[in-house]
Amino acid sequence: MNANLFYGEHSTVVEAVNMDDEIAHWMRHYRNYVPGFRSDDYLPALKLGLDAYLRGHGQDFDSMADNLQLSYARVRGTSRLDWTEALPVALAAWTRLAERHNARRYDQEPRFGFATIR
């Protein structure tokens, strides 16, 4: 499993995110965001959104948008998406993780130590 760890807003809960599963999910649905492009065009924006959530430590997406635009220019590679086309893809990936994290934060499942076992 290719998992990254996210340290929650107060660094007390560790959330494992299976990046391979996340990317696979988005590759199945990428055409919903900017029609007419290949999945390879979406991948840099997708990874940027996932990475922004994991490294953002609770920041909202809008507060990171300017830095993400600069980062996208560095990681874009051969993607045909410009920033205005990549932005909704990155935001969708960020939002999916944020919504999943928020849903887990308020559930009643037991927590073991500092890690949430899923």
Secondary structure, 3 states (H helix, E strand, C coil): CCEEEEECCCCCCEEEEEHHHHHHHHHHHHHHCCCCCCHHHHHHHHHHHHHHHHHHCCCCHHHHHHHHHHHHHHHCCCCCCCHHHHHHHHHHHHHHHHHHHHHHHCCCCCCECCECCC
